[in-house]
Amino acid sequence: MTNDLIERYIYAVVKKLPNNLKDDVSKELRSLIDDMLTERCKDVTPSDKDIKVVLTELGTPNELYEKYNPDTKKCLIGSPYYSTYKYVLKIVLICTGIGLVISTIIAGIIDICKDGSVVSEASGVINFQPWISLFVNLFTNLPIGLIMGFAFVTLLFAFFYHKGIKIDTTNNLDSLPPVPKKTQRISKTEPIISICFLTIFLIVFLIVPEILCVIVTNPHELVPIFNTEAVRSAWYILVLFSSAGVIREIIMLFEGQYNKKVMVSSIIANAASALFAVWWLLRDNIINEKFINSLTAVFDKDETFIINIFSNFQYFFLGIILFALILDTVTVIVKTLRK
């Protein structure tokens, strides 16, 4: 039989299962529920009460999910967080590894070009010291970054699990969300891309902020945009900024649709991210003075608009971040309230 509560129940069970299992599990559950209702009600049309009794006998959606989930191995973090924890951890570790390798190599090449020490002027022999330093930095940064990424994700989900913070509310039959329309469903790609971006952002600014640089002439050199020491001294602000965004994306992964919980969490997380961005970028000496002086010297004095942008680059960068956060908040609100 077709019933809204049954459809919501089945959707809550299968929504986090692998795609190749969803159809088979849905058919199996419908058949099982129909058999149980037939046995209970015989020829009488089942009432809402009968349906609730049968679904309660089957167990909560999360219990059935664990039954059908092919990977039932448990660790520090239990249901219903474990499967999403592994999923997010895999994303963060991959992004961390790729981001660290690329950024460390770029930073090493920048240092080599800056020092001009590829070939020894005295002997004309290739100087391998800069390359050795590059590989030492690579094999030092990579394990440290991966451990930090693992610790961050694990502590975050362990906190959710042990504090009983409810991210997924599919245990109560009366509170099961309706099956979302296609326009309100959140593709896994969206939060995954956001988590990757936030991870790479954090890695670059904490480990190799010098790769964010510009080429200037007279004299010809690479000038970092940000003051490396000032950026690294504010590491805790960057971690808080990224954490707020990652928590927002985790909730989106759990929910799988635009709803009030996603809307409220996005508003709170984006507001927190905005405060952290203001806190970070309004600190003294966050922008490299040499970058400002080098860029403003390139333009004529009458080009005041461009000169003002570079002279106040931290405000320009802050404006971009705030605009992106506002745009994301408005988009989530519109998609949530859209019928």
C-alpha positions in Angstrom: 0.0 0.0 0.0 1.0 3.6 -0.5 1.1 5.9 2.5 2.9 9.1 3.2 4.3 8.0 6.6 5.5 4.7 5.1 7.3 6.6 2.3 8.9 9.0 4.8 10.0 6.0 7.0 11.5 4.2 4.0 13.2 7.3 2.8 14.7 7.9 6.2 16.1 4.4 6.2 17.7 4.3 2.7 18.8 7.9 2.3 22.3 7.3 3.6 22.7 3.8 2.1 24.9 3.3 -1.0 23.0 4.1 -4.2 23.3 0.5 -5.4 21.3 -0.7 -2.3 18.6 1.9 -2.1 16.1 0.4 -4.6 16.4 -3.2 -3.3 16.1 -2.1 0.3 13.1 0.1 -0.5 11.3 -2.8 -2.2 12.1 -5.2 0.6 10.8 -2.8 3.2 7.6 -2.0 1.3 6.9 -5.8 0.9 7.7 -6.4 4.6 5.4 -3.6 5.8 2.6 -4.7 3.5 2.9 -8.3 4.9 2.9 -7.1 8.5 -0.2 -4.8 7.9 -2.0 -7.6 6.2 -1.4 -10.0 9.0 -2.4 -7.3 11.6 -5.5 -5.9 9.8 -6.6 -8.8 7.6 -9.2 -7.4 5.2 -9.7 -4.1 7.0 -8.0 -1.0 5.7 -5.1 -0.2 8.0 -5.5 3.0 10.0 -2.7 5.5 10.9 -2.5 3.9 14.3 -1.9 0.4 12.7 0.8 1.8 10.5 2.6 3.4 13.4 2.4 0.2 15.4 3.9 -1.8 12.6 6.7 0.7 11.9 7.5 0.9 15.6 7.8 -2.9 15.7 10.3 -2.7 12.8 12.5 -0.3 14.8 13.7 3.2 14.3 15.0 4.2 10.8 18.6 4.4 12.2 18.3 0.8 13.6 17.2 -0.5 10.2 19.9 1.6 8.5 22.5 -0.1 10.6 21.0 -3.5 9.7 21.2 -2.9 6.0 24.4 -0.9 6.1 27.1 -3.2 4.6 29.8 -1.6 6.7 28.8 -2.2 10.4 32.3 -1.7 11.9 32.2 0.7 14.9 34.9 2.8 16.5 35.0 5.7 18.9 32.0 7.4 17.2 28.7 5.5 17.2 25.5 5.6 15.2 24.1 7.8 13.6 27.4 9.7 13.2 29.8 7.0 12.2 29.1 6.6 8.5 29.1 10.4 7.9 32.2 10.7 10.1 34.1 8.3 7.8 32.8 10.1 4.8 33.9 13.5 5.9 37.2 12.2 7.2 38.0 10.7 3.8 37.2 14.0 2.1 39.4 16.0 4.6 42.4 13.7 4.4 42.3 13.6 0.6 42.1 17.4 0.4 44.7 17.8 3.1 47.1 15.5 1.3 46.7 17.0 -2.1 46.7 20.6 -0.8 49.8 20.0 1.3 51.8 18.4 -1.6 50.9 21.1 -4.1 51.3 24.1 -1.7 54.6 22.8 -0.3 56.0 22.3 -3.8 54.9 25.8 -4.9 56.4 27.3 -1.8 59.7 25.5 -2.3 59.9 26.6 -6.0 59.2 30.2 -4.9 62.0 30.0 -2.4 64.4 28.6 -5.0 63.5 31.2 -7.5 63.8 34.0 -4.9 67.2 32.8 -3.7 68.4 32.2 -7.2 70.4 29.2 -5.9 69.6 26.5 -8.4 73.2 26.7 -9.8 76.3 27.6 -7.8 77.9 30.7 -9.2 81.3 29.7 -8.0 81.5 26.2 -9.5 78.6 26.1 -12.0 77.4 22.9 -10.4 73.7 22.4 -9.6 73.0 23.2 -6.0 70.9 20.4 -4.5 70.4 22.0 -1.1 67.2 23.9 -2.0 65.7 20.7 -3.5 66.6 18.7 -0.4 65.0 21.4 1.8 61.8 21.2 -0.4 61.5 17.4 0.1 62.3 17.7 3.8 59.5 20.2 4.1 57.2 18.0 2.1 57.7 14.9 4.2 57.5 17.0 7.4 54.4 18.9 6.5 52.4 16.0 5.1 52.2 13.8 8.1 51.6 16.7 10.5 48.8 18.0 8.3 47.2 14.6 7.9 47.3 14.1 11.7 45.8 17.5 12.3 43.0 16.8 9.8 42.3 13.4 11.4 42.3 14.9 14.9 40.0 17.8 13.9 37.3 15.6 12.3 37.5 12.9 14.9 37.2 15.4 17.9 34.4 17.2 16.1 32.3 14.1 15.6 33.2 12.6 19.0 31.9 15.9 20.6 28.6 15.5 18.7 28.3 11.9 19.7 29.2 12.1 23.4 27.3 15.4 24.0 24.2 13.9 22.3 23.9 16.8 19.8 21.1 15.8 17.5 22.1 16.3 13.9 19.8 13.7 12.4 16.2 13.4 13.7 14.9 10.3 12.0 14.3 8.2 15.1 10.8 9.4 15.9 8.0 8.4 13.6 6.1 11.6 14.2 9.1 13.8 13.3 10.1 12.0 10.1 10.7 14.6 7.4 8.7 14.3 4.2 10.4 12.9 1.1 11.9 16.1 -0.4 11.2 17.4 -3.9 14.1 17.1 -6.3 14.5 20.9 -6.2 15.0 20.8 -2.4 17.4 17.9 -2.3 21.1 18.7 -1.5 23.5 16.9 -3.8 26.4 15.4 -1.9 28.7 17.2 -4.3 27.8 20.6 -2.8 29.0 20.1 0.8 31.9 18.0 -0.4 33.2 20.8 -2.6 32.7 23.3 0.3 34.6 21.0 2.7 37.5 20.7 0.2 37.6 24.4 -0.3 37.6 25.1 3.5 40.3 22.5 4.1 42.6 23.9 1.4 42.0 27.4 2.6 43.1 26.4 6.1 46.2 24.5 4.9 47.4 27.3 2.7 47.1 30.1 5.3 48.5 28.0 8.2 51.4 26.3 6.4 52.4 28.1 3.2 50.7 31.6 3.1 53.7 32.8 1.1 52.4 31.1 -2.1 49.8 33.8 -2.2 52.1 36.4 -3.8 52.4 38.7 -6.8 55.2 39.4 -9.2 56.5 42.9 -9.2 59.2 44.7 -11.2 61.8 47.2 -10.3 63.3 45.1 -8.8 61.8 41.9 -10.2 60.7 39.7 -7.3 57.8 37.7 -5.8 56.1 39.6 -3.0 53.7 37.8 -0.5 50.3 39.4 -0.1 49.9 38.5 3.5 52.3 39.0 6.4 53.3 35.4 7.1 54.1 35.9 10.8 50.8 37.8 11.5 48.8 35.1 9.7 50.3 32.2 11.6 50.0 34.0 14.9 46.2 34.1 14.3 46.0 30.4 13.5 43.1 29.9 16.1 40.9 32.4 14.2 41.5 30.5 11.0 40.6 27.2 12.6 37.4 28.7 14.1 36.5 30.2 10.7 37.0 26.9 8.9 35.3 24.9 11.7 32.1 26.9 11.4 31.9 26.2 7.7 32.7 22.5 8.1 30.0 22.1 10.7 27.5 23.7 8.4 28.4 21.4 5.5 28.2 18.3 7.8 24.7 19.2 8.7 23.8 19.5 5.0 25.3 16.0 4.4 23.2 14.6 7.3 19.9 16.2 6.2 20.2 15.8 2.4 17.6 18.5 1.8 17.0 22.2 2.4 14.9 22.5 5.5 14.6 24.7 8.6 17.5 22.9 10.4 19.8 23.5 7.4 18.6 27.1 7.2 19.1 27.9 10.8 22.5 26.2 11.0 23.6 28.0 7.9 22.6 31.4 9.3 24.4 30.8 12.6 27.5 29.3 11.0 27.8 32.0 8.3 27.3 34.7 11.0 30.0 33.1 13.1 32.3 32.9 10.0 31.7 36.6 9.3 32.7 37.5 12.8 35.8 35.4 12.6 36.7 36.9 9.2 36.3 40.5 10.7 38.4 39.5 13.7 41.1 38.1 11.5 41.4 40.7 8.7 41.1 43.8 10.9 44.2 42.8 12.9 47.2 45.0 12.5 49.9 44.1 9.9 47.8 41.2 8.4 48.7 42.5 4.9 52.4 42.7 3.8 53.4 46.3 3.7 55.8 45.6 0.9 52.9 44.2 -1.2 50.9 47.5 -0.7 53.9 49.7 -1.5 55.0 47.7 -4.5 51.6 47.6 -6.1 50.6 51.2 -5.5 54.0 52.3 -7.0 53.0 50.7 -10.3 50.0 52.9 -10.9 49.9 56.7 -11.6 48.7 59.0 -8.9 45.5 59.8 -10.7 44.4 56.1 -10.6 43.2 56.6 -7.1 40.5 53.8 -7.3 43.0 51.0 -8.0 45.5 52.5 -5.5 42.8 52.6 -2.8 42.0 48.9 -3.4 45.6 47.8 -2.8 46.2 50.3 0.0 43.1 48.8 1.8 43.5 45.2 0.5 42.4 43.6 3.7 39.0 45.4 3.6 38.6 44.4 -0.1 39.4 40.8 0.8 37.0 41.0 3.8 34.3 42.4 1.5 34.6 39.4 -0.8 34.3 36.9 2.1 31.3 38.7 3.6 29.6 39.0 0.2 30.1 35.2 -0.4 28.7 34.4 3.1 25.6 36.7 2.6 25.0 35.2 -0.9 25.2 31.7 0.6 22.8 32.5 3.4 20.3 34.1 1.0 20.5 31.1 -1.3 19.8 28.6 1.5 16.9 30.7 2.8 15.3 31.0 -0.7 15.7 27.2 -1.4 14.3 26.3 2.0 11.2 28.5 1.8 10.6 27.7 -1.9 7.5 25.5 -2.3 
